[in-house]
Amino acid sequence: MTKLEQTTLQVFEFGDTPEDTFYCLVDLRVSPHGMDLQKMKLADPRNIDLQFKERGCLLMLSGEEVEEIIRRGDASEDNLHESIYKLASEEGIV
């Protein structure tokens, strides 16, 4: 099982709206410095899911999904990394 300290929450913004923002729970054992978005931009878009997985992305949520999780009280905006990790753990992802 992956521990909280072995992960980070990385945010990628491609625009100004929640639907343009993505939150990735990243395994630091795979990508010690987080995922390199610049390198991923060079990847074949048809294989983008595989690229995220190979670079340690354990879980990816859109900004809309994160807003909904916070709204219903399943995550804390102040402690988002730990909250998302806890949800991933409950779902058997980590």
Buried (B, 14 or more C-beta within 10 A) or exposed (E): EBEBEBBBBBEBEEEEEBEEBBBBBBBBEBBEEBBEEEEBEEBEEEEEEEBBEBBBBBBBBBBEBBBBBBEEEEBBEEEBBBBBBBBBBEEEEB
